[in-house]
């Protein structure tokens, strides 16, 4: 962050764009809720969506209090963490608003808040049907503070974070801090949490694929703010990232559907929706580093790789309910490493990768950034999960899981069928019309 910028130096167009982008990224969390909620069984849909929506409240509060300060405050040493008290409650910013380039700092605060909220929500898809809501709240709060805020400081603080400065790895919009981070956390959490009752023997099909496809569409829409908004200005880099986000995502849909057609003989709607997300994830770190042709290559390979990777859970035995690992971790790793191959100096990041004469210099930097995120996230997430397990317990009771976690945790159901029930249960015949004596309209009292 720079020094104080006078009001006349602020750019209204840039400010409008970053605020609009923040709103677009906010929409991604309800998009994730729909995407995951449609994949859940009908008896668990509300719990799944609540796990996503809860991050809006919990992480939003933590971000305002000290999360922004931990991420972008004065570095405490080694590019590892910002001072959590420097901007506590954002009071210091209100007194002396500093700007990032031509933006009010508060606009930047709001934009980055949405990244923190979304990252936590992404993890929820690995824990469907079986995690206590209170345990999820404790886990997600601790994870945001101990994992996301530090790693976001490494990556997104371009003046102090060690990955951005000392290492020199490129990550335009969050392949490491968001997707590798969330994917690794999902893997660790679902292993410690354990498998759903009956998995993988019982078919646990999505209850509403139209909801899944709507969620994927909202994610793509919001992702333009996620990627193009990360330019911090309404400029060439934003337009470049926007175009690459179209290219990679479109190619990823085709890559996923092609693999499905080859392996199973059918191209599915769930595959198309998942391909959208895989392409978006993969291009996130690379959208300002590669050409549109490079984006197409990254996207089609992301779709294909993730289509294969979602089957790993059956071979390795971890119950990642909605394939957070297969999509976010795998596509996030691919997109981060792909910069080392496809980066070109005609892109805004002005770096050449292996295929453009840059050798392996950028590739090893990308690999170290990915590895550091994996290791730190994996270790700390495991510690947090075991703490929650030892205190609150992670799982609901077997009876609650069998009957449906919505009723047990929220005293609600996603779909109300009681209106269809007669005296002898669902599907019973209605009473004869002669038994129901309606009062003529003319004689009803007003």
PAKOLPA-662929 format. One record per atom (N, C-alpha, C): x, y, z. Coordinates in steps of 0.2 Angstrom, whole numbers, plus 5000, padded with zeros to 4 digits. Layout:
REM residues N
XYZ...
REM end
This chain:
REM residues 446
500449945000500050005000500450065000500250114996500650174996500450225001500750285001500650335005499950365004499750425008499150455007499050485000498550474997498350504990497850554991497950614988497450664988496850644984496250674986495650654982495650664975496050724973496050734966496450684962496850644965497250584962496850524961496350514964495950454964495550454957495550394954495250384948494550354949494050394947493350374948493150304944493450304938493350244934493650174937494250184940494550124943494150114949493950164953493650154959492950114958492550134953491950104951492050034949492550024945492749954943492849904949493249924953493449884959492849874963492449924964491849914968491349864965491249874958490849824955491149754955491849754954492149684954492049654961492049694967491949664973491249634974490749674971490049644971490049584967490349574961490349514957490649454961491249474965491549414968491049394974490749444977490249424983489749374980489549384974488949344971489249274970489949264970490149194969490049154975489949174981489849134987489149104986488649144985487949114983487949064977488449084973488549034967488748974969489248974974489548914976489048874980488648904984488048874988487548844983487448874978486948834973487348774970487948784968488348734964488448674969488548684975488648624980487948604982487548654984486848634986486448584981486548594975486248554970486548484970487148484971487448414971487348374978487048404983486948374989486248334988486148284993485548254993484948304996484348294994483848334996483848345004483948295008483948305015484548345018485048365014485548395016485748465013485248485008485448545004485448605008485048615013485048675017485748685021485948625024486548625028487148645023487148615017487748635013487748705011487148735010487148805008487248845014487048825020487248865026487948865027488348815026489048815027489348865022489048875016489348925012489148995014488549005016488249075018488549095024488749045029489049065035489649105034490049085029490749125028490649195027490049215024489849285023489849325029489549295034489549325041490149315045490449255046490949245050491649275047491849265041492449285038492349365037491749385035491649455034491849495041491649475046491749505053492549505054492849445054493549435055493949475051493749485044494149525040494149605042493549625044493449695046493949705053493849665057494249665064494949665063495249615060495949605060496249575053495749535050495949495044496349545039496049595037496349645032497049665035497149675041497749705044498249645044498049585045498549525045498749515038498349535033498549515026498949575023498749635024499049695021499349745026499349725032499649775037500449775036500749815040501549815040501749745042502249725038502549655039502849645045502749595049503049575055503749545054503949525048504649495047504549435042505049445037505149385033504549385028504149425027503549425022503049375024503049355031502549305033501949325035501849385038501249405041501249475042500649505041500549575043500349585050500449645053500249665059499549665060499249625064498449625065498149685068498549725072498349785075498449845072498749845066498949905063498249945060497849895057497249925054496649895058496649875064496149845068495549885067494949845065494349885064494349935059494849935055494949985050494950065052495050075058494950135061495550185058496150155058496750195055496650215048496250175044496150185037495650245037495150245041494650295041494950365043495450365047495750425049496250455044496550405040497050435035497050385030496550385025496450335020497050335015497350275015497950265010497650235004497950244998497750214992498150164989497850114985498250074981498250104974498750134972498750164965498250224966497750214962497250274961496550254965496650204969496050184973495950204980495450214983495350224990495550154993495850154999496050095002495450055004494950085006494350055008494050015002494050034996493849994990494249934990494949934991495349874991495149834996495049855002494849815008494249775006493749805003493149775001493249724996493649734991493749684986494049624989494549634993494949574996494549535001494049575004493649535009493249475005493049494999492649444995493049374994493749384993494149334992494249284998494249315004494349285010493649245011493149275010492449245011492349185007492549195000492449134995492949074997493549094998494049035000493748985005493549015010493248975016492648935013492148965010491648935007491748875003492348874999492548824994492648764998492948765004493148705007492448665009491948695010491348665013491148605008491248605002491048554998491348484999491848485003492148415004491848385011491448425014491248395021490448395021490148385015489448375015489148315019488548325021488048275024488248255031488848275034489048245040489448285045489548345044489948395049489448435053489548435059489148485064489248555061488648595061488748665059489148705064489048685071489548725075490248705074490348645073491048625072491348665065490948665060491148705054491248775056490848805060490948875061491648885065491748845070492448845073493048835069492948785065493448765060493548815055493048845052493148895047493448965050493248985056493549035059494249035060494448975063495148965064495548955058495248925053495648915047495748985043495249025043495349095040495949135044495949125050496449165054497149135053497149075054497849035054498149015048497649005043497948985036497849035031497149055030497049105024497449175025497349205030497649275031498349275030498749225033499449225032499649205025499349155022499549145015499349195010498749235011498549285007499049345008499349355014499949405014500549385010500649315010501249295006501149314998500549304996500449304989500149374987499649404990499349464988499649524990500049524995500449584997501049594992500949634987501449634982502049674984502049704990502649744992502949704998502649665001502949635007502949555007502449525004502349455005502949415002503149365005503849335002503749294996503149264994503049234988503049284982502649344983502649394978503349434977503749444983504349484982504949444982505149404987505749364988505749314983505249274982505149214977505049244970504649284969504449314963504049264959503649224962503149184959502549234957502249214951501649254949500949214950500549254953499849234954499349294954499049304948498749364947498149374952497749314953497149324956496949264961497449224963497349174968497349104967497749074962497849004962498148974968498549004971498848974977498448994983498349054985498049074991497349054991496949054986496249034986496248954984496448934978496248864976496648814978497348814978497748764981497548764988497548824991497448824998496748795000496248804997495548774999495548704997495848684991495848614989496248574994496848594996497248555001496848555008496548605010496148605016495548555016495248555010494648505009494948435010495548425007495748355007495948335014496248375018496448355025495748355029495348395028494648395032494248335031494148315024493748255023494048195025494748185026495048125028494948125036495048175039495048175047494248175049493848195045493148195046492848125045493148085040492848025038492348025033492147965031491747955025491047965027490547975022489847975024489647905025489047905028488747835029488547805022488847745021488647715015489047725009489547775009489947795004490547745004490747724998490447734991489947684989489747634993489247584991488647614988488347664992487747694990487847744985487347754980487347804975487147864979487547924978487347984982487348034976486848034972486748074966486548144968486748194964486448264965485748264965485448304969484648304969484348354965484748404962484548454958485048484953485148454947485648474943485548544940484848564939484748624937485048684941485048664948485348714953486048714952486348654951487148654950487348694944486948694938487148724932487048804933486448824937486448894938486948914943487148874948487748894952488348904948488548864943489148864939489048934934488448944932488449004928488549074932488249074938488449124943489149134944489449074945490249074947490549104941490449084935490749114929490649194928490049214930489849284929490249324935490249294941490649324946491449324945491649274942492349264941492649324937492249354933492549414929492749464934492449474939492649524944493249494948493249434949493849394953494449404949494449394942495049394938495249464936494749494932494849554929494949614934494549604940494549654945495249654949495649594948496249594952496749644948496649664943497049724940497049784944496549794948496549854952496349914948496249914942496049974938495649944932495349994929494949984923495449994917495849944915496449954911496549894906497049894903497249844898497349774902497649774907497749714911497049684913496549724915495849694916495549664910495649704904495349674898495649614896496349604897496749544895496449494900496449504906496249444911495549424909495049474908494349454906494349414900494749424895494749384889495049314890495549314894495849244895495349204900494949234904494449204908493949174903493749204898493249174893493549114890494149124887494549074883494649004887494949014893495148954897494448914899493948954901493348914904492948884898492948914892492648884887492948824885493648824884494048764882493948704888493948724894493848674899493248634899492648674897492048634896492148584891492448594885492548544880493048494882493548514886494048464888493648414893493248434898492948394902492448344899492048374894491548334891491848284886492448294883492748254879492948194883493248204889493448144893492848104895492348134897491748094899491448054893491448084887491248044881491647984880492347994880492747944879492747884884492647904891492647854896491947824897491447864897490847844899490247844893490447874887490047874882489447924882489447964887488948024888489348084890489048144888489248204890488748234895488948244901488348264906488348334908487748354911487748424913488148434919488248384924488648394929489448404927489548374921490248374919490348444916489848474912489948544909489948594915489548584920489648634926490348624929490548564930491148554933491748584929491648574922492148594918492248674918491648704919491748784920492148804926492048764931492448784937493148764937493248704934493948694933494348744928494048764923494348814919494448874922493948904926494048964930494648954935494648904938495148894943495848894940495948864935496548854931496848924929496448964926496649024923496749084928496449074934496449124939497249144940497749104942498349134943498749154936498449134931498849144924498549194920497949224922497549264917497949324914498449344918498849404915499549384913499649324912500349294911500349264904499849234902499849194895499449234890499549214884499149234878498449204878497949224874497349184873497449114871497949104867498049034864498348994870498749024874498948994880498348974885497949024886497349014890496948954887496848944881496448894878496748824880497448824879497848764881497748744888497848794893497748784900497048764902496548794898495848774900495648704898495848684892495648614889496048564894496648574895497048524900496748524907496548584909496248584916495548544916495148554911494548514911494648434910495148424906495348344906495648324912496148354915496448334921495948324927495548374928495048374933494548314932494348304926493848254924494148184926494848174926495148114928495248114936495448174938495548174945494948164950494348184948493848174952493748094954493948054950493947984951494447954956494947994958495447974963495147954970494647994972494447974978494147904979493947874974493647804974494247754975494847774972495447734972495847744978495847804981496247814987495847814993495147814993494747814999494547875003494647935000494447995004493748015001493348035005492648055003492648135002492848154997492748224995492148234992491648254995490948244993490848274986491048334985490848374979491548394975492048354976492648354972492948424972493048454978493448514979494248494977494448434979495148414978495248404970494748364967494848354960494848414956494448464958494348524954494848584956494748604962495148664965495848644966496048594969496748574970497048564964496748514960497148494954497148554949496648584947496648634942497048694945497048704952497448764954498148744954498348684955499048664954499248674947498848654942499048654935499048724933498548764935498648834933499248874935499448864941499948894944500648874941500748804940501248784936501348804929500748804926500648824919500948884917500948934922501348994920502048984918502348934922503048924920503148894913502648874910502648844903502448894898501848924899501548964894501549044895501849064900501949134901502349174895502049234893502349264888502449344889502949374887503149444889502649494886502249464881501749514878501149524883501049484888500549484893500749534898500249564902500349614907500949594912500949534914501549514918502249514916502249514909502949524905503449474907503249414907503749364909503649304904504249274902504249224898504349154901503949104900504049044902504448994898504448934899504848884896504748884888504048884886503848884879504048944875504248994879504349064876505049084877505449034878506249054879506449074886506049074891506249094897506549034901506648974899506948924903506448904908506748874914506448844919506348894925506648954924506749004930506049014933505549034929504849044932504548984934504648934931504348864933504548844940505148854941505348834948505048874954505048944952504648984957503948974958503648954952502948934953502848864957503348824956503248754960503448764967503848814969504048824976503448854979503048904976502448934979501948884980501848844975501348794976501448744982502048724982502348674987502248704994502448774995502448805001501748805004501248824999500548825001500248765003500448704999500248645001500448625008501048635009501348605016501048645021501148715021500848755027500148735028499748745023499048735023498848665026499248615023499048545025499248535033499748555035499948545042499448585047499348645046498948685050498248665050497948655044497248625043497148565048497648515047497648455051497548475059498048515061498048535068497348565070497048615066496448645067495848585068495848545063495348495063495348445069495948425071496048385077495848425083495948485083495748525089494948535089494648545084493948545084493648475085493948425083493648355084493748335092494248365095494348345102493948395106493648445104493248495108492548485107492348505101491648505099491448435096491948405093491748345089491548365082491748335077491648355070491048325067490848265069490248235065489648235069489048245065488448235068488348155070487848145074487648075076487448035070487547975070487347925065486647935063486147935068485447945067485348005063485648065065485548125061485748125054486348095053486648085046486148045042485847995045485447945041484747985040484448025044483848055043483948115039484448145039484648215036484848265040485448295038485748345043485348405043484948425038484548485039484148485045483748435046483348435052483748435058484248395059484648395065484948455067485248495062485648545063485348615062484748615059484448685057483648675058483448625060482648615061482248635055482548625049482248645043482348595038481948595033482048555027482048595021482448575016482448615010481848615006481448555006480848555002480248525007479648565007479148545011478648505007478548445010478148395006477448385010477348415016476848395020476148415017476148455012475548475009475248415005475748375003475548314999475248255003475348255009475248205014474448195016474148145015473448125017473548095024472948075027472948045033473347985034473447945028473847885029474547885026474747955025475447965022475447985015476047995013476148025006475847975001475548004996475247964991474547934992474247944998473647925000473047954996472547924995472047954990471648014994471448064990471148124993470448094995470148135000469448125002468948134997468448104996467948114991467648184992467548214986467348284985466748294990466248244990465648254994465748265001466348245004466448255011466648335013466848365007467148435009466548485007466248515012465648565010465948635010466048655004466248725004465748775005465848835008465448885009465348925003464748945000464748984994465049054996465349074990465649144991465249194994464549194991464149244993463949245000464049195004463849185011464449195016465049205013465649205017465649275020465849275027465849345030466449375029466449435028467049475026467349505033
REM end
